[in-house]
């Protein structure tokens, strides 16, 4: 299965949600699934962590919550995601 994780992380908003999603993504990977993160603001540290875990990172560039949701849905459809 292909599983899309939508999470942002930064010094301003924190890293808790990202790390919880990362733990789930690692478990999915261990079970043979393919996780991918869609993130608005992925700093160098976050990108490095995902690269080290061999988890794909895709950028999201949305100016509003509506655009964010639309881009997430479009990305999930393009990727034939089984779960978001």
Buried (B, 14 or more C-beta within 10 A) or exposed (E): EBBBBBBBBBEEEEBEBBBEBBEEBEEBBEEEBBBBBBBBEBEEEBBEBBEEBEBBBEEBEEEEEEEBEEBBEEBBEEBEBEEE
